Amino acid sequence: MSKIITFGELMVRLQPYNYERFVQADHLEFSFGGGEANVAVSLANYGMHAAYVTKLPAHAIGQAAVNSLRRYGVDTTLITRGGNRVGIYWNEKGASQRGSVCIYDRAHSAIQEASAEDFDWDKIFDGADWFHFTGITPALGANLVEICEQACKAAKARGIKISCDLNYRGKLWTRDQAREAMTKLCQYVDVCISNEEDAKDVFGIEAEATDIYAGTLNHEGYKSVAKQLADKFGFEKVAITLRESRSAFDNGWSAMLFDVASDEYCFSKKYDLHIIDRVGGGDSFGAGLIYSLLSGKSTQAAVEFAVAASALKHSIEGDYNMVTVAEVEKLAGGDGSGRIQR
C-alpha cells in the first residue's frame, strides 16, 4: 500500500446554514477542513495509507480536529501538538449569481506559529512514497516557507515524489511574495497542479484567448501554460483544472494533464456541475490524481479519474470528499445519470 504524506493547516469551518448570508445568520454549522487535510481524507477513502502532518493545540478543539481525520482512516500519529488556537475560516455559500465569500481568521494559529524544530522530517518520511503540499501553507508566513523547503529537501533526498497545488490565495499574501516563495519551492516538485488563475497570479504565465468569467477556455492556450511551467521548473507532469463559471450553482468542469516524458497532453471529458459545495473541489482533484499516478494509470485515465472524483465532490457538503474508488470509476466510465441505486 502506498504511503502519502500531506502537510498543511487544518481549520475550523464556520458557515451559515443553507444559503444564508453572514449578516442574517443567527447560528452556524461547525466542521473542519483544509487543503492538504482534504487530500488526505480522499486518499484514505481510496484505501491508501494517508498521513497528515500539521501542528494543533492539545485542547478539546484541537482534538476534535484530529478526530475529524481519524474517523475516515487518516493517519494522525505524526501531528505535532502544541500552540493555543486552531485557525478558522468563515464560509458564506454563494447562490445563483452571488458568489461565495471566505473570511480567514488564521493569525496566531498553532501551525502559523510553528517552528522548524516541530517537525522531524526523517521520521515523518519513513516508508513514504509521496509528499503533497499546497501554496496555501507557505502563504502563512516566512517560517512556513522555511518548513516547506525543509520538507521538500528531505523528501527529495529520499527519492519521494512531490506534488504541489499552487493554490494562490490573495487574502494571505501578495503575488510578489507568492512568486518568490513558490519559485524556491517548485524546484523540488515533480507534479504541479494549477488552475486557470494560479499560473498567472503566481508566475505571470497566462493562457491566451481565455476568459474564465465568461466561461471561454482555449485548450491550446493551456497546453502552452503547462509547457511553460514544465520548462521553467523541470516538472514531470502538470495538471490544470478548467472551470467554466456560469453561476455559483452551475459550472463546467474538466482538466488537462501534461506528461513531459511522452509530450502527451490529455484533456478529460467535461462535466456540467450543479454545485452543492465547491470548497475542496481542487483538493479532491489533487487526491484523485495522486491516487491514479500511484496506481499506474495512463495519463488519460489519470486525468479522467481525478476530474470524476472532483465532480462528485461538488455534490457533497463540507471540505471532505466522501466517495469510493468504485463510485469514481463508475462516473469516469460514463455513468453520470444520478439514478437511484437499489
C-alpha positions as CSV (number, residue, x, y, z in Angstrom):
1,M,0.0,0.0,0.0
2,S,1.4,3.4,-1.0
3,K,2.0,5.9,1.8
4,I,1.3,9.6,1.2
5,I,2.3,12.4,3.5
6,T,0.3,15.7,3.3
7,F,1.3,18.9,5.2
8,G,-0.7,22.0,5.9
9,E,-3.3,23.7,8.2
10,L,-6.5,22.1,9.4
11,M,-9.1,24.7,10.3
12,V,-12.5,25.1,11.9
13,R,-15.0,25.9,9.2
14,L,-17.9,28.0,10.3
15,Q,-20.8,28.6,7.9
16,P,-24.4,29.9,7.9
17,Y,-27.0,27.2,7.3
18,N,-28.3,26.7,3.8
19,Y,-27.5,29.8,1.7
20,E,-27.9,32.5,4.4
21,R,-25.6,35.5,4.4
22,F,-23.3,36.2,7.3
23,V,-25.4,39.3,8.2
24,Q,-28.6,37.4,8.6
25,A,-27.4,34.2,10.2
26,D,-28.0,33.6,13.9
27,H,-26.4,30.1,14.1
28,L,-23.6,28.4,12.2
29,E,-22.5,25.0,11.1
30,F,-19.3,23.7,12.6
31,S,-16.9,21.4,10.7
32,F,-13.2,21.1,9.8
33,G,-11.3,21.4,6.6
34,G,-8.0,22.5,4.9
35,G,-6.4,21.8,1.6
36,E,-3.9,19.1,2.4
37,A,-6.2,17.5,5.0
38,N,-8.9,17.3,2.4
39,V,-6.4,15.4,0.1
40,A,-5.5,13.0,2.9
41,V,-9.2,12.2,3.6
42,S,-9.8,11.4,-0.1
43,L,-6.8,9.1,-0.3
44,A,-7.7,7.3,2.9
45,N,-11.2,6.7,1.5
46,Y,-9.5,5.2,-1.6
47,G,-7.7,2.7,0.6
48,M,-4.3,4.3,0.7
49,H,-2.1,5.0,3.7
50,A,-2.6,8.8,4.0
51,A,-0.8,10.5,6.9
52,Y,-1.4,14.2,7.7
53,V,1.2,16.4,9.3
54,T,0.4,19.7,11.0
55,K,0.5,21.4,14.4
56,L,-2.6,21.6,16.5
57,P,-3.3,22.6,20.2
58,A,-3.7,19.8,22.8
59,H,-7.0,21.2,23.9
60,A,-10.5,19.9,23.0
61,I,-10.9,21.8,19.8
62,G,-7.5,20.6,18.6
63,Q,-8.5,17.0,19.5
64,A,-11.8,17.4,17.6
65,A,-9.9,18.5,14.6
66,V,-7.7,15.3,14.9
67,N,-10.8,13.2,15.3
68,S,-12.4,14.6,12.2
69,L,-9.5,13.0,10.2
70,R,-9.3,9.8,12.2
71,R,-12.9,8.9,11.5
72,Y,-12.0,8.5,7.8
73,G,-8.9,6.5,8.4
74,V,-6.3,9.2,8.1
75,D,-3.0,8.5,10.0
76,T,-2.8,11.3,12.6
77,T,0.2,9.9,14.6
78,L,2.6,12.4,13.0
79,I,0.7,15.5,14.1
80,T,2.6,17.8,16.4
81,R,0.5,19.0,19.4
82,G,1.1,22.5,20.9
83,G,0.1,26.1,20.5
84,N,-3.0,27.9,21.6
85,R,-5.5,28.1,18.8
86,V,-7.0,26.4,15.7
87,G,-7.3,28.6,12.7
88,I,-10.8,29.4,11.5
89,Y,-12.3,30.2,8.1
90,W,-15.8,31.6,7.8
91,N,-17.6,30.4,4.6
92,E,-20.7,32.0,3.1
93,K,-22.0,29.8,0.3
94,G,-22.9,31.6,-2.9
95,A,-26.1,31.1,-4.8
96,S,-27.1,31.8,-8.4
97,Q,-25.2,35.0,-9.4
98,R,-24.0,35.7,-5.9
99,G,-20.5,34.2,-5.3
100,S,-19.3,32.5,-2.2
101,V,-17.3,34.5,0.4
102,C,-14.5,33.2,2.5
103,I,-13.1,35.1,5.5
104,Y,-9.9,33.9,7.2
105,D,-9.1,34.1,10.9
106,R,-5.8,32.2,10.9
107,A,-3.3,34.6,12.7
108,H,-1.5,33.0,15.6
109,S,-2.8,29.5,14.9
110,A,-0.6,26.7,16.1
111,I,0.7,25.9,12.7
112,Q,1.1,29.6,11.7
113,E,3.4,30.0,14.7
114,A,5.2,26.6,14.2
115,S,9.0,26.3,14.0
116,A,11.2,24.1,12.0
117,E,12.0,22.1,15.2
118,D,8.4,21.0,15.4
119,F,8.8,18.5,12.5
120,D,11.2,15.6,12.3
121,W,11.1,15.0,8.5
122,D,13.3,11.9,8.6
123,K,10.8,10.3,10.9
124,I,7.8,11.7,9.0
125,F,9.0,10.4,5.6
126,D,10.0,6.9,6.8
127,G,8.4,4.5,4.4
128,A,6.7,7.3,2.4
129,D,6.1,7.2,-1.3
130,W,4.6,10.7,-1.9
131,F,4.6,14.1,-0.4
132,H,1.9,16.7,-1.1
133,F,1.6,20.3,-0.1
134,T,-0.1,23.4,-1.5
135,G,0.7,27.1,-2.0
136,I,-1.6,27.9,0.9
137,T,0.8,26.6,3.5
138,P,3.9,28.7,2.8
139,A,1.5,31.7,2.5
140,L,1.0,31.5,6.3
141,G,4.4,33.1,6.9
142,A,8.2,33.1,6.3
143,N,8.6,30.3,8.9
144,L,6.2,28.1,6.9
145,V,8.2,28.8,3.7
146,E,11.3,27.5,5.5
147,I,9.5,24.5,6.9
148,C,8.1,23.6,3.5
149,E,11.5,23.8,1.9
150,Q,13.0,21.6,4.6
151,A,10.2,19.1,4.0
152,C,10.8,19.2,0.2
153,K,14.6,18.7,0.7
154,A,14.1,15.8,3.0
155,A,11.6,14.2,0.6
156,K,13.8,14.7,-2.4
157,A,16.8,13.2,-0.6
158,R,14.7,10.0,-0.1
159,G,13.5,9.9,-3.7
160,I,9.9,10.6,-2.7
161,K,7.7,12.1,-5.4
162,I,6.5,15.6,-4.5
163,S,3.2,17.2,-5.7
164,C,2.1,20.8,-5.2
165,D,-1.2,22.6,-5.9
166,L,-0.2,26.2,-6.5
167,N,-3.5,27.4,-4.8
168,Y,-2.8,31.1,-4.8
169,R,-4.8,32.9,-2.0
170,G,-4.7,36.7,-2.4
171,K,-6.0,37.2,1.1
172,L,-2.9,35.5,2.6
173,W,-0.1,37.1,0.6
174,T,0.8,39.2,-2.4
175,R,1.7,38.0,-5.9
176,D,5.3,39.1,-5.4
177,Q,5.5,37.2,-2.1
178,A,4.0,34.1,-3.7
179,R,6.3,34.3,-6.7
180,E,9.4,34.5,-4.6
181,A,8.4,31.6,-2.3
182,M,6.9,29.3,-4.9
183,T,9.8,29.8,-7.3
184,K,12.0,28.5,-4.5
185,L,9.8,25.6,-3.6
186,C,8.8,24.5,-7.1
187,Q,12.3,23.4,-7.9
188,Y,11.7,20.3,-5.8
189,V,8.2,19.5,-7.2
190,D,7.6,16.6,-9.6
191,V,3.8,17.1,-10.2
192,C,2.4,20.6,-10.4
193,I,-1.4,21.2,-10.1
194,S,-2.7,24.6,-11.1
195,N,-6.0,26.2,-12.4
196,E,-7.0,28.9,-14.8
197,E,-5.7,31.7,-12.5
198,D,-2.9,30.3,-10.4
199,A,-0.2,30.1,-13.1
200,K,-1.0,33.8,-14.0
201,D,-1.2,35.0,-10.4
202,V,2.0,33.3,-9.1
203,F,4.3,33.1,-12.2
204,G,2.7,35.5,-14.7
205,I,2.1,32.6,-17.1
206,E,-1.3,33.1,-18.9
207,A,-3.4,31.2,-21.4
208,E,-4.3,33.2,-24.4
209,A,-7.9,33.8,-25.6
210,T,-9.4,32.7,-22.4
211,D,-11.9,34.4,-20.2
212,I,-12.6,32.5,-17.0
213,Y,-15.5,34.7,-16.0
214,A,-17.2,34.4,-19.4
215,G,-16.6,30.7,-19.4
216,T,-14.4,30.7,-22.5
217,L,-11.5,28.3,-22.5
218,N,-8.8,27.8,-25.1
219,H,-7.2,24.4,-24.9
220,E,-4.2,25.3,-27.0
221,G,-3.5,28.2,-24.5
222,Y,-3.5,25.8,-21.6
223,K,-1.1,23.4,-23.4
224,S,1.2,26.4,-23.7
225,V,0.8,27.2,-19.9
226,A,1.6,23.6,-18.9
227,K,4.7,23.5,-21.2
228,Q,6.0,26.8,-19.8
229,L,5.6,25.7,-16.3
230,A,7.3,22.4,-17.0
231,D,10.2,24.1,-18.8
232,K,10.6,26.6,-16.0
233,F,10.8,24.1,-13.1
234,G,11.5,20.7,-14.7
235,F,8.1,19.2,-13.6
236,E,7.4,15.7,-14.7
237,K,3.7,16.4,-15.0
238,V,1.5,19.4,-15.0
239,A,-2.2,19.3,-14.3
240,I,-4.5,22.2,-15.0
241,T,-8.1,22.2,-13.8
242,L,-10.5,24.1,-16.1
243,R,-13.6,25.6,-14.5
244,E,-16.2,27.4,-16.6
245,S,-18.2,29.5,-14.1
246,R,-21.7,30.2,-15.3
247,S,-23.1,30.9,-11.8
248,A,-22.4,29.9,-8.2
249,F,-24.5,26.8,-8.9
250,D,-23.6,25.8,-12.4
251,N,-20.1,25.2,-13.7
252,G,-18.4,23.3,-16.5
253,W,-15.6,21.2,-15.0
254,S,-12.7,19.5,-16.8
255,A,-8.9,19.3,-16.7
256,M,-5.8,18.7,-18.7
257,L,-2.7,16.6,-17.7
258,F,0.6,17.1,-19.5
259,D,3.1,14.3,-19.3
260,V,6.5,15.7,-20.1
261,A,8.3,12.4,-20.8
262,S,5.9,11.4,-23.5
263,D,5.0,15.0,-24.6
264,E,1.3,14.0,-24.2
265,Y,-1.5,16.4,-23.4
266,C,-4.6,14.7,-22.3
267,F,-7.9,16.5,-21.8
268,S,-10.7,15.0,-19.8
269,K,-14.4,14.9,-20.6
270,K,-16.3,17.9,-19.3
271,Y,-18.9,17.7,-16.6
272,D,-21.8,20.1,-16.2
273,L,-22.0,20.6,-12.5
274,H,-24.9,21.7,-10.4
275,I,-23.0,22.6,-7.2
276,I,-23.9,21.7,-3.6
277,D,-20.5,22.8,-2.2
278,R,-17.4,23.7,-4.3
279,V,-15.0,24.1,-1.4
280,G,-12.4,21.3,-1.6
281,G,-13.1,20.7,-5.3
282,G,-9.5,21.3,-6.3
283,D,-8.2,19.2,-3.4
284,S,-10.4,16.2,-4.5
285,F,-8.9,16.6,-7.9
286,G,-5.4,16.5,-6.5
287,A,-6.2,13.4,-4.4
288,G,-7.7,11.7,-7.4
289,L,-4.6,12.5,-9.5
290,I,-2.2,11.2,-6.8
291,Y,-4.2,8.0,-6.4
292,S,-4.2,7.5,-10.2
293,L,-0.5,8.1,-10.6
294,L,0.4,5.8,-7.7
295,S,-1.9,3.2,-9.1
296,G,-0.1,3.2,-12.5
297,K,-3.0,4.6,-14.6
298,S,-2.2,6.1,-18.0
299,T,-2.2,9.8,-18.5
300,Q,-5.7,9.9,-19.9
301,A,-7.1,7.5,-17.3
302,A,-5.4,9.5,-14.5
303,V,-7.0,12.8,-15.5
304,E,-10.4,11.2,-16.1
305,F,-10.3,9.7,-12.6
306,A,-9.2,12.9,-11.0
307,V,-11.9,15.0,-12.7
308,A,-14.6,12.5,-11.9
309,A,-13.6,12.4,-8.3
310,S,-13.8,16.2,-8.1
311,A,-17.1,16.3,-10.0
312,L,-18.5,14.1,-7.2
313,K,-17.1,16.3,-4.5
314,H,-19.1,19.3,-5.8
315,S,-22.2,17.3,-4.7
316,I,-21.1,16.8,-1.1
317,E,-21.4,19.2,1.8
318,G,-18.2,20.1,3.7
319,D,-14.5,20.1,2.8
320,Y,-14.0,16.3,2.7
321,N,-14.8,14.2,-0.3
322,M,-16.7,11.1,0.9
323,V,-16.5,8.9,-2.2
324,T,-15.0,5.5,-3.0
325,V,-12.9,4.3,-5.9
326,A,-15.8,2.3,-7.3
327,E,-18.0,5.4,-7.3
328,V,-15.4,7.5,-9.1
329,E,-14.7,4.7,-11.6
330,K,-18.4,4.4,-12.3
331,L,-18.7,8.1,-13.2
332,A,-15.4,8.2,-15.1
333,G,-16.7,5.2,-17.1
334,G,-19.6,7.2,-18.3
335,D,-22.4,6.6,-15.8
336,G,-23.3,10.1,-14.6
337,S,-27.1,9.6,-14.7
338,G,-27.5,10.0,-11.0
339,R,-30.2,7.3,-11.0
340,I,-31.1,5.8,-7.6
341,Q,-29.2,2.6,-6.6
342,R,-31.3,-0.2,-5.2
